[in-house]
Amino acid sequence: MIYKVYFQEKLTEVPVRERTNTLYIKGNTEGEVRLKLKDRYYNIEYIQPLDGAYLDYEQQNENYKVLEI
């Protein structure tokens, strides 16, 4: 499954919408995605599973690139 991860670059950074970044990553569960990103020290706000029409929509985005870890 593909997950969309909303995060801040630094663990100490307070989540602010204007500075929120996103990335796409493959994983079987949300917990697995968190483990894959653990060494990057991101302040993860939200992890959203993507499927169906929403995944199709995201794939049309020019910034859509699935992170392989």
Secondary structure as GFF3:
##gff-version 3
##sequence-region A 1 69
A	DSSP	beta_strand	2	8	.	.	.	ID=ss1
A	DSSP	three_ten_helix	17	19	.	.	.	ID=ss2
A	DSSP	beta_strand	21	26	.	.	.	ID=ss3
A	DSSP	alpha_helix	30	37	.	.	.	ID=ss4
A	DSSP	three_ten_helix	38	40	.	.	.	ID=ss5
A	DSSP	beta_strand	43	50	.	.	.	ID=ss6
A	DSSP	alpha_helix	52	59	.	.	.	ID=ss7
A	DSSP	beta_strand	66	67	.	.	.	ID=ss8
###
